[in-house]
Amino acid sequence: MKYFGYLLIVVGFLWGAFLTVERPEGVNTMLYLAALAIGIIGVITARLAVRAEARDETLLQANIATIESSLAALAEDAERLDAEKESINVYDLRHVIDETFPEHISAFVDARESIAHSYGLKAYAEVMNRFATGERYLNRVWSASTDGYQPEAWDYIGRCHAQFDDALSTFREIKSGTG
């Protein structure tokens, strides 16, 4: 249904664009309004389909499991990186980050909206605030690694680790109903 809505949007837009350039003396208003109506119906159809898809119970449960496993993997990877940071050349930290973190970050980002659908916007904001801060700190480690700033890289690895741990514990509290 979502793709049908997108198709209606495209048809409405293209028809309206064609009507705009078709006649030099002006646009046929009735046909133009019909094209606009088709586009609007397409927008409504697509939005309703996306909303229904986002609230599908099976999808929500799968996404909640993905969120928890992704946050757990990110916290574990950050803990491991924090423990091993002294044995890794500062210039190699960015390569370790590139090999370790992107898959879990992408999985979390793809499923994150299910937090709001399942637990509300406040819960979403609580988890996302901690996750985004952890990701920002991880990016800071990557940049410090590129520039060879070892003290900053090591400092932000610890901060990243703390934020991902906090995001995971916050999510688990929300999920259990105690948060």
C-alpha positions in Angstrom: 0.0 0.0 0.0 2.9 2.3 0.8 4.3 1.9 -2.7 0.9 2.6 -4.2 0.8 5.8 -2.3 4.3 6.7 -3.6 3.1 5.9 -7.1 0.1 8.3 -6.7 2.5 11.0 -5.5 4.7 10.6 -8.6 1.7 10.4 -11.0 0.1 13.5 -9.4 3.4 15.5 -9.6 4.3 14.5 -13.1 0.8 15.1 -14.4 0.7 18.5 -12.7 4.1 19.4 -14.1 3.0 18.4 -17.6 -0.2 20.5 -17.3 1.9 23.5 -16.3 4.0 23.5 -19.5 1.4 22.0 -21.9 -0.6 25.1 -22.9 1.1 28.5 -23.3 -2.1 30.3 -22.6 -2.5 28.9 -19.1 -3.2 25.9 -17.0 -6.5 24.0 -17.1 -7.4 24.6 -13.5 -9.7 21.6 -13.1 -7.2 19.1 -14.5 -4.5 20.7 -12.3 -6.6 20.4 -9.2 -7.3 16.7 -10.1 -3.5 16.1 -10.4 -3.0 17.9 -7.0 -5.8 15.7 -5.5 -4.1 12.5 -6.8 -0.8 13.7 -5.2 -2.5 14.5 -1.9 -4.3 11.1 -1.9 -0.9 9.5 -2.5 0.6 11.3 0.5 -2.2 10.3 2.8 -2.1 6.6 1.6 1.7 6.4 2.0 1.6 8.0 5.5 -1.2 5.7 6.7 0.7 2.6 5.3 3.9 3.7 7.0 2.1 4.3 10.3 0.4 0.9 10.1 3.7 -0.8 9.3 5.4 1.0 12.2 2.8 -0.2 14.6 2.8 -3.9 13.5 3.2 -5.9 16.6 5.6 -8.5 15.1 7.8 -5.8 13.7 7.8 -3.9 17.0 8.9 -7.0 18.9 11.6 -7.7 16.4 12.8 -4.1 16.5 12.8 -4.1 20.3 15.0 -7.2 20.3 17.3 -5.6 17.7 17.6 -2.4 19.8 18.6 -4.3 22.9 21.0 -6.6 21.2 22.6 -3.7 19.3 23.0 -1.6 22.4 24.5 -4.6 24.2 26.9 -5.2 21.4 27.9 -1.5 21.3 28.4 -1.5 25.1 30.5 -4.7 24.9 32.6 -3.5 22.0 33.2 -0.1 23.7 34.2 -1.9 26.9 36.6 -4.1 25.0 38.1 -1.1 23.1 38.5 0.7 26.5 40.3 -2.3 28.0 42.6 -2.8 25.0 43.2 0.9 24.1 46.7 0.9 25.5 47.8 -2.0 23.3 46.4 -0.4 20.1 48.4 2.2 18.1 46.5 5.5 18.2 46.5 5.7 14.4 44.9 2.2 14.2 42.0 3.0 16.5 40.0 4.4 13.6 40.4 1.2 11.7 39.3 -0.8 14.7 36.2 1.4 15.0 35.4 1.1 11.3 35.6 -2.7 11.6 33.7 -3.1 14.9 30.9 -0.5 15.3 29.1 0.3 12.1 26.9 -2.8 11.9 25.5 -2.4 15.4 25.0 1.3 15.0 23.1 0.8 11.7 20.9 -1.9 13.2 20.0 0.3 16.2 19.3 3.3 14.0 17.0 1.3 11.7 15.0 0.1 14.6 15.1 3.1 16.9 11.6 4.5 16.1 10.0 1.4 17.7 11.1 2.7 21.1 8.7 5.7 20.6 5.9 3.4 19.3 6.2 0.9 22.2 7.2 3.1 25.2 6.5 6.7 24.2 8.5 9.8 23.2 10.0 10.4 26.6 11.5 6.9 26.6 12.8 7.4 23.0 14.4 10.7 24.0 16.1 9.1 27.1 17.6 6.3 25.1 18.5 8.4 22.0 20.2 11.1 24.1 22.6 8.6 25.6 23.1 6.7 22.3 23.7 9.9 20.3 26.2 11.1 22.9 28.0 7.7 22.8 28.1 7.8 19.0 29.4 11.4 19.1 32.2 10.4 21.5 33.0 7.4 19.2 33.3 9.9 16.3 35.6 12.0 18.5 37.8 9.0 19.1 38.0 8.3 15.4 39.0 11.9 14.7 41.6 11.9 17.4 43.0 8.7 16.1 43.3 10.2 12.6 45.2 13.2 14.1 47.3 11.0 16.5 46.0 12.6 19.7 46.4 9.7 22.0 45.2 11.3 25.3 42.0 12.6 23.8 41.3 9.3 22.0 41.7 7.4 25.2 39.6 9.8 27.2 36.8 9.7 24.7 36.9 5.9 24.5 36.0 5.8 28.2 33.3 8.4 27.7 31.9 6.5 24.8 31.9 3.3 26.8 30.0 5.0 29.7 27.4 6.4 27.3 26.6 3.1 25.5 26.4 1.3 28.9 24.0 4.0 30.1 21.9 3.8 26.9 21.6 0.0 27.4 20.7 0.2 31.1 18.2 3.0 30.4 16.6 0.9 27.7 16.4 -2.1 29.9 14.8 -0.1 32.7 12.3 1.3 30.3 11.6 -2.1 28.9 11.1 -3.7 32.3 8.8 -0.9 33.4 11.1 0.5 36.1 12.4 3.4 34.0 
